[in-house]
Amino acid sequence: MSYRTMPFFTLQSALLLTEVLKEREAQVELKKLKEKMNNGADRDLREKAEKEYHEFLQKDLEEKRRQAEMNKMTAEFQKAQ
């Protein structure tokens, strides 16, 4: 290599390094955005699951209450006979 081509290769290497660093910075930013979105989605899914669970418990309790009432009515009917 001659002394005339050295600055060219140094400049080329510097430009390549700059591009690589910019790309890496963009990837890190994208990763942060994805994590932020996932945290929000996870929270929404967790809230939805909790809501569905509470609705299930309410329905289950109502069904048990109706069943106990029916059992009581059946027992009273059988006693009356």
Phi and psi in degrees as GROMACS dihedral restraints (atoms count N, CA, C in turn):
[ dihedral_restraints ]
;  ai    aj    ak    al  type     phi  dphi    fc
    3     4     5     6     1   -94.5    20    10
    4     5     6     7     1   167.2    20    10
    6     7     8     9     1   -66.0    20    10
    7     8     9    10     1   -19.8    20    10
    9    10    11    12     1   -77.8    20    10
   10    11    12    13     1   -29.5    20    10
   12    13    14    15     1   -87.0    20    10
   13    14    15    16     1   -19.0    20    10
   15    16    17    18     1   -58.6    20    10
   16    17    18    19     1   -48.8    20    10
   18    19    20    21     1   -61.4    20    10
   19    20    21    22     1   -33.8    20    10
   21    22    23    24     1   -63.3    20    10
   22    23    24    25     1   -47.4    20    10
   24    25    26    27     1   -66.5    20    10
   25    26    27    28     1   -35.0    20    10
   27    28    29    30     1   -66.2    20    10
   28    29    30    31     1   -43.2    20    10
   30    31    32    33     1   -65.1    20    10
   31    32    33    34     1   -42.9    20    10
   33    34    35    36     1   -62.7    20    10
   34    35    36    37     1   -43.2    20    10
   36    37    38    39     1   -63.4    20    10
   37    38    39    40     1   -41.0    20    10
   39    40    41    42     1   -64.7    20    10
   40    41    42    43     1   -42.1    20    10
   42    43    44    45     1   -64.9    20    10
   43    44    45    46     1   -42.1    20    10
   45    46    47    48     1   -62.8    20    10
   46    47    48    49     1   -43.8    20    10
   48    49    50    51     1   -61.7    20    10
   49    50    51    52     1   -41.6    20    10
   51    52    53    54     1   -61.5    20    10
   52    53    54    55     1   -43.8    20    10
   54    55    56    57     1   -63.6    20    10
   55    56    57    58     1   -42.3    20    10
   57    58    59    60     1   -63.4    20    10
   58    59    60    61     1   -43.2    20    10
   60    61    62    63     1   -65.3    20    10
   61    62    63    64     1   -39.9    20    10
   63    64    65    66     1   -64.0    20    10
   64    65    66    67     1   -42.3    20    10
   66    67    68    69     1   -63.3    20    10
   67    68    69    70     1   -42.6    20    10
   69    70    71    72     1   -62.8    20    10
   70    71    72    73     1   -42.1    20    10
   72    73    74    75     1   -62.4    20    10
   73    74    75    76     1   -40.8    20    10
   75    76    77    78     1   -64.8    20    10
   76    77    78    79     1   -39.6    20    10
   78    79    80    81     1   -65.1    20    10
   79    80    81    82     1   -41.2    20    10
   81    82    83    84     1   -63.6    20    10
   82    83    84    85     1   -43.0    20    10
   84    85    86    87     1   -63.0    20    10
   85    86    87    88     1   -41.9    20    10
   87    88    89    90     1   -62.5    20    10
   88    89    90    91     1   -41.9    20    10
   90    91    92    93     1   -61.3    20    10
   91    92    93    94     1   -42.6    20    10
   93    94    95    96     1   -62.6    20    10
   94    95    96    97     1   -42.8    20    10
   96    97    98    99     1   -63.9    20    10
   97    98    99   100     1   -40.9    20    10
   99   100   101   102     1   -62.6    20    10
  100   101   102   103     1   -44.0    20    10
  102   103   104   105     1   -62.2    20    10
  103   104   105   106     1   -41.5    20    10
  105   106   107   108     1   -63.6    20    10
  106   107   108   109     1   -43.0    20    10
  108   109   110   111     1   -65.1    20    10
  109   110   111   112     1   -42.4    20    10
  111   112   113   114     1   -64.6    20    10
  112   113   114   115     1   -38.5    20    10
  114   115   116   117     1   -62.7    20    10
  115   116   117   118     1   -42.1    20    10
  117   118   119   120     1   -64.8    20    10
  118   119   120   121     1   -42.3    20    10
  120   121   122   123     1   -65.8    20    10
  121   122   123   124     1   -42.5    20    10
  123   124   125   126     1   -60.8    20    10
  124   125   126   127     1   -41.1    20    10
  126   127   128   129     1   -63.8    20    10
  127   128   129   130     1   -43.6    20    10
  129   130   131   132     1   -63.2    20    10
  130   131   132   133     1   -43.2    20    10
  132   133   134   135     1   -64.6    20    10
  133   134   135   136     1   -40.1    20    10
  135   136   137   138     1   -64.1    20    10
  136   137   138   139     1   -43.2    20    10
  138   139   140   141     1   -63.5    20    10
  139   140   141   142     1   -40.6    20    10
  141   142   143   144     1   -64.2    20    10
  142   143   144   145     1   -43.3    20    10
  144   145   146   147     1   -64.1    20    10
  145   146   147   148     1   -41.1    20    10
  147   148   149   150     1   -63.6    20    10
  148   149   150   151     1   -41.8    20    10
  150   151   152   153     1   -62.2    20    10
  151   152   153   154     1   -45.6    20    10
  153   154   155   156     1   -63.2    20    10
  154   155   156   157     1   -38.1    20    10
  156   157   158   159     1   -64.0    20    10
  157   158   159   160     1   -44.7    20    10
  159   160   161   162     1   -65.6    20    10
  160   161   162   163     1   -39.0    20    10
  162   163   164   165     1   -63.0    20    10
  163   164   165   166     1   -41.3    20    10
  165   166   167   168     1   -61.4    20    10
  166   167   168   169     1   -44.7    20    10
  168   169   170   171     1   -61.4    20    10
  169   170   171   172     1   -42.3    20    10
  171   172   173   174     1   -61.8    20    10
  172   173   174   175     1   -46.4    20    10
  174   175   176   177     1   -63.2    20    10
  175   176   177   178     1   -41.6    20    10
  177   178   179   180     1   -64.3    20    10
  178   179   180   181     1   -44.1    20    10
  180   181   182   183     1   -63.2    20    10
  181   182   183   184     1   -41.3    20    10
  183   184   185   186     1   -63.0    20    10
  184   185   186   187     1   -43.1    20    10
  186   187   188   189     1   -63.5    20    10
  187   188   189   190     1   -42.2    20    10
  189   190   191   192     1   -64.8    20    10
  190   191   192   193     1   -38.6    20    10
  192   193   194   195     1   -64.3    20    10
  193   194   195   196     1   -44.0    20    10
  195   196   197   198     1   -62.9    20    10
  196   197   198   199     1   -41.3    20    10
  198   199   200   201     1   -64.6    20    10
  199   200   201   202     1   -42.1    20    10
  201   202   203   204     1   -64.1    20    10
  202   203   204   205     1   -38.9    20    10
  204   205   206   207     1   -64.5    20    10
  205   206   207   208     1   -42.9    20    10
  207   208   209   210     1   -63.6    20    10
  208   209   210   211     1   -41.3    20    10
  210   211   212   213     1   -61.9    20    10
  211   212   213   214     1   -41.4    20    10
  213   214   215   216     1   -64.2    20    10
  214   215   216   217     1   -44.4    20    10
  216   217   218   219     1   -63.6    20    10
  217   218   219   220     1   -40.0    20    10
  219   220   221   222     1   -63.5    20    10
  220   221   222   223     1   -43.3    20    10
  222   223   224   225     1   -63.8    20    10
  223   224   225   226     1   -42.1    20    10
  225   226   227   228     1   -65.9    20    10
  226   227   228   229     1   -39.8    20    10
  228   229   230   231     1   -63.1    20    10
  229   230   231   232     1   -42.0    20    10
  231   232   233   234     1   -67.8    20    10
  232   233   234   235     1   -35.6    20    10
  234   235   236   237     1   -65.6    20    10
  235   236   237   238     1   -36.1    20    10
  237   238   239   240     1   -68.9    20    10
  238   239   240   241     1   -23.7    20    10
